[in-house]
Amino acid sequence: MGSTQERFSFEWMRYPGSLPEDEEIFLDETQLDPSAWKDRWVLDAGCGMGRYARVAHSLGANVVALDLGGALIRLKDLANDSGRLHLVQGDLLHLPLKKESFDIIYSVGVIHHTPSPRNCVKELTQRLKPSGKLTLWVYGTAGSYRSFKTNPLKSNRQILKKFMFLVWSMVSVREFFSDTLRLFTVYLPHRLLYIFCYPLAALGKIPILKYLTFSVHPLWRVRLQENFDWLAPPYQSHHTKEEIKLWFEKNGLKVTKFLPHGFVPKVGLLGEKR
């Protein structure tokens, strides 16, 4: 089967380097303006190979990039050249970092791959300074229709509101298919699973059929890694915005923004420590 650390290290050592869209995605998904980062002490909680740590650094932040896996080595060049990037190998559930040390902490698509996302939020909040900001997103779930129909949508996806029950039904079916498939894929040797992801990456270029896969990115190499990313991790939980909001509030965070998304729910919140 392979551990979470082993599987993600395998993936991130093969992921392409920085992509042209990285800064736009980073600012969109963290829900913070470019000016918010300059001279701030920032924690990238689960940095992988560091694509977003590089963006935060380019915006003027002092970045501590933390990850459990060995792909941190892909940030070594920038860390050696800059006094504003610091690499730490560690566990999000047992952070080897001083409490109340950071102005901003972000975790983009990471904590749902841990045994306890709820405890990750607690650990991360403890590392925030008073009035510090925590911004994260996790895999969403169809959940109840009552919750799903109030999900925030991107401005170019507002038409989905007219078909929310149909969208909810399709997301529910896709989620069931994904969960069923993962009952098998998480137990495959990760190198064998990687080979299995090649035909999925090919399907990701075919209209309509591409939505049966887990990545429709225009780049072949990215689709390959993102399909592997979905099917390989031993832990993968899905959440509603209400659930994450409750975790924020129980840890003394005031929610200030929810992340708009498209067809597939992506639960993202920005909170400030009281």
C-alpha positions, -999 to +999 in steps of 0.1 A: +000+000+000+026+026+010+024+054+035+010+089+029+045+102+031+058+077+005+030+082-019+030+120-018+068+121-021+066+099-052+040+123-067+056+156-059+090+146-072+073+140-106+050+170-106+060+197-131+077+228-117+060+262-113+031+267-137+020+301-153-013+300-134+002+294-099+000+330-087-036+335-099-047+302-083-029+310-051-044+344-046-079+331-056-078+301-033-062+319-003-087+348-007-061+373+002-048+403-018-012+404-030-005+433-006-014+411+024+018+390+021+046+414+021+069+412+051+045+388+069+056+356+086+038+329+067+034+291+072+027+269+041+011+240+059+017+210+036+038+226+008+045+195-013+071+204-039+066+241-031+047+257-060+027+280-037+056+286-013+074+301-042+044+324-049+042+336-013+079+342-013+076+362-046+050+384-029+075+394-002+066+370+026+089+353+050+078+317+044+082+286+065+074+257+041+065+226+060+058+191+046+060+155+058+075+142+026+109+145+009+098+167-020+109+197+002+142+192-016+127+209-047+127+242-027+163+239-017+176+261-045+154+290-034+160+284+003+198+286-003+195+318-022+170+336+001+169+344+037+131+345+035+124+308+029+128+282+056+122+245+051+108+222+079+100+185+076+071+178+100+037+165+108+006+188+106-008+170+136+023+175+157+037+208+145+074+214+155+068+251+156+064+277+183+029+289+191+017+323+180+045+327+155+027+334+122+007+363+107-008+341+080-011+303+077-024+287+045-031+251+037-043+244+001-058+210-005-039+192+023-055+186+057-082+162+042-053+138+036-045+135+074-062+112+099-078+142+117-084+174+097-102+188+128-071+185+149-050+201+121-072+232+123-065+232+161-028+229+156-026+255+129-047+280+149-024+277+179+005+288+157-013+320+147-006+353+163-036+372+177-055+387+147-036+363+124-053+348+094-059+311+086-069+303+050-075+268+038-095+247+014-105+210+016-123+186-006-160+193-005-189+168-004-223+167-019-237+164+016-273+173+021-291+192-007-300+219+018-263+226+025-252+221-011-276+246-027-262+274-006-226+268-017-209+300-030-204+299-068-179+317-090-194+346-110-190+326-142-208+296-128-240+313-116-261+294-142-256+263-120-281+278-095-309+270-119-299+233-119-287+228-084-306+197-077-292+181-109-257+193-100-261+179-065-272+146-079-243+144-103-218+153-076-232+126-053-229+100-080-193+111-088-184+110-051-198+075-048-179+063-078-147+079-065-151+064-030-158+030-045-128+031-068-105+042-039-115+011-019-092-007-044-066+019-055-053+028-020-041-008-016-024-010-050+014-006-050+019+031-058+041+025-088+014+002-103-013+027-096+008+054-113+007+033-145-031+029-141-033+067-141-019+070-177-052+061-194-071+084-171-047+112-181-055+104-217-092+105-211-088+139-195-085+154-230-116+140-244-148+161-242-175+147-218-154+116-210-129+138-192-154+143-164-151+107-155-115+114-145-101+134-117-083+161-137-091+181-168-060+202-167-047+211-202-012+197-195-007+160-198+019+157-170-004+176-146-034+154-153-013+124-147-002+136-113-036+149-103-053+116-110-027+099-089-032+125-062-069+116-060-065+078-060-034+072-041-036+088-006-046+064+022-066+093+038-091+114+019-120+130+037-147+153+023-164+182+041-191+208+040-186+245+046-208+243+077-185+216+092-153+236+086-169+268+098-177+251+131-141+239+135-129+275+129-153+290+155-144+263+181-108+273+178-114+311+181-115+320+144-140+344+129-149+334+094-146+363+070-148+347+036-160+315+018-143+304-014-166+304-045-162+274-067-177+256-097-194+223-104-173+202-079-175+217-043-143+231-030-147+242+006-125+271+013-126+295+043-106+325+054-107+332+092-091+357+116-080+347+151-099+366+178 
